[in-house]
Amino acid sequence: MPARSTTPFFARLIASRLYAARRAQGLTQAAVAQAAGVRTATVCQAENNPAHMQLETLAKIAAVLHLTVTAQATDETTAAAIANPRISAQSPHKPD
């Protein structure tokens, strides 16, 4: 049985959307990092486990990829999502 991920679902969703968008646009992590004004390691973290990243940093990376960041706070938790209806979190593909 595979080990259960300790990364929250919303963080895995954000990571997969960032990765899919970057790949669909043919960009490297280094290129995205340079355009966003962050380190390449930060883009790598965003694509793998962004659970503890600041929303401002995620927003910078998302903007380079033409995505938007939406945050929703509840009494118990704060969740963030990155949305682009042209890019699926499950299957990376190039937009039309």
Beta strands, then each sheet from edge to edge (+ up, - down):
strand 1: 68-73
strand 2: 78-83
sheet 1: 1+ 2-
end
